[in-house]
Amino acid sequence: MTISIRSVEKKFGRYPALNKVDLEIADGELLALLGPSGSGKTTLLRTIAGLEFPDAGQVLFDGEDVTFASAAARRVGFVFQQYALFKHMTVAKNIAFGLDVRKGGDKRSKDEIARRVEDLLKLVELEGLGKRYPSQLSGGQRQRVALSRALAVQPSVLLLDEPFGALDATVRKSLRRELRRVHDATGVTTIFVTHDQEEALELADRVAILNQGRIEQLGTPDQVHDHPETAFVCGFVGEANRFEGHVSGGRFAAGSVTLPAAGAADGPAVAFVRPHDLVLDDAGFEVRVERAHVQGPLTAVSATTLDGRRLDISAARADAARFTGSVKLSARKAHVYAA
Amino acid sequence: MGVTVTVLSLIVLIPLSAVVLKAAEQSPAEFWAVATSERALAAYRLSFGAAFVAAAINGVFGVLTAWVLVRYDFPLKTVVNALVDLPFALPTAVAGIALATLYAPTGWVGQFLTPLGIKAAYNPVGVVIALAFIGLPFVVRTIEPVLRDAAADVEEAAASLGASRIQTIIRIVAPALAPAWLTGFAMAFARGVGEYGSVIFIAGNMPYKSEIAPLLIIIQLEQFEYARAATIAVVMLAVSFTMLLVINAVQAWARRFD
């Protein structure tokens, strides 16, 4: 199922939640909608689902206009942030619900539904828990039930709203892999919303970064991380030190800090440097090291520049001893945007 | 635990056992004769029957009221919200006089019912009206928080899975509300059985027809027939207690998923 979003706009009162959003999603793709809260990512997901209807623009599924079709008519599987399980039904009944409510020619026999429920429980590794109630499950297990309930109706597209938001870090990690595995096993086009860049970069084929109701950048995780197109994306994806200053003659300067800015136009600008792009260099600018601590194979260094700006540097463990007192640094690479 | 038992004993158990002891002053035959006299039976029927009908009416309209209060915004909502609590706060005699005036054949409402052949005061219908008035807030206020907590996403989930609006209400919303609904129903019913002040003004209080059991107890007391009064009280106690036990059991079943 390919999905096309064309100039979709949506306002809540006078607050624009979506501002002329265009997006093409390929068949079988796993796409992340990444952005801070209030960026419109959930509204976009709900618009694709048919739980929200746009004020202007179109939503196409396989070229067919479904802009005002209901969620059920679109055959979407939706996984809610708080799972939205039916707590008075057993796990098996929850999963079977979408098949149980069918009428007429679509109706499935009891045996068929029971088999499908078993298959799905196996898929999300919850065999034997079909008779439990949601209140008897852990958060991670509830999320798996929500996922298999959405998959039971064989949706044309699977939509997940902050699927791992309410879970603790370890469960989150394992469920992420689980979602990837389920996606690869079913091949269903999948879109999920998250504010966690790590999650988006790890899981998705492509990431759409939203800010204030617009898509700032759409690309593979590598593209958005290594080649951010806007200052917002650069600041939001990956860690970065941010400087406000001026560009002149291909160099960016902010106080004592100078950074390479080849190709950037002269004038006021914002620059971002990744912590791992800062290296020791006797010809560089001076900083005072405040603290250095181990971070896996790396050393994370906090420093301040001569004019008091805070800096994060990430260096090889072998160089840890050299980060004491005053050191000189330069940036291998900086992302510079006209302010 | 000790405090609970002490308070419960002082406030509930000791007075209730006093009633039982008082009733026990009679011989079993006397007790049985008083408890099952024609007039007493009619009074039980009216008290429990009218309380049940009123609680059932509130079961329907209380849910609608709670639904509207939770799901919709409208002008004067705070006023309507406060009005729902009025039966809690109003002295019951005031409510009874007001209702009797409204529903009397010449009253504001009664005058329109009389041509239709409906007599809404001074008969069992009047009793039901009074009890429905008294019981409404119990249902509304127990349903409301549950309805507010029942996140809209559960209904959206059902809709996205292909359920129609009616299927969603029957299979998702209603079962989630059932335990709170039963609680509200039980409280409205219990209150209705014990209600006195608001009923006696509108009931007409004709023996065998529109005389409620609490009134019968008062009448016996006024005639210094303390044992007889206690007898009727014991019967009401037993029936009420049994009904509440049954409702609690049903509730526990409806909550089995928690």
Contacts between the chains, C-beta under 8 A, distances in Angstrom:
chain1	res1	chain2	res2	distance
A	49	B	160	6.5
A	50	B	160	7.7
A	51	B	156	5.5
A	51	B	159	8.0
A	51	B	160	6.9
A	70	B	159	7.1
A	71	B	156	7.4
A	71	B	159	5.7
A	71	B	160	3.9
A	72	B	159	6.1
A	72	B	160	6.4
A	72	B	161	7.2
A	72	B	162	4.2
A	72	B	163	7.5
A	76	B	160	6.2
A	77	B	160	7.5
A	78	B	156	7.4
A	78	B	157	6.8
A	78	B	160	4.5
A	80	B	153	4.6
A	80	B	156	7.3
A	80	B	157	6.0
A	81	B	153	7.7
A	82	B	151	6.6
A	82	B	153	6.4
A	84	B	151	6.8
A	84	B	153	4.1
A	84	B	154	4.8
A	84	B	156	7.1
A	84	B	157	4.1
A	85	B	154	7.8
A	85	B	157	7.9
A	86	B	154	6.6
A	86	B	157	7.7
A	86	B	158	7.5
A	86	B	172	5.8
A	86	B	176	7.9
A	87	B	176	7.1
A	87	B	257	5.6
A	87	B	258	7.6
A	88	B	175	4.4
A	88	B	176	5.9
A	88	B	178	8.0
A	88	B	257	4.7
A	89	B	175	8.0
A	89	B	257	7.5
A	97	B	158	7.0
A	97	B	161	5.5
A	97	B	163	7.3
A	97	B	171	7.8
A	98	B	161	3.6
A	98	B	162	5.6
A	98	B	163	8.0
A	101	B	158	7.8
A	101	B	161	6.8
A	101	B	162	5.6
A	101	B	163	4.3
A	101	B	164	7.5
A	101	B	167	5.1
A	101	B	171	7.4
A	102	B	162	6.4
A	133	B	256	7.8
A	133	B	257	4.2
A	134	B	257	7.5
A	135	B	257	6.3
A	135	B	258	5.8
A	149	B	157	7.8
A	149	B	161	7.1
A	150	B	160	7.9
A	150	B	161	7.8
A	152	B	161	7.9
A	153	B	161	6.0
A	153	B	162	6.4
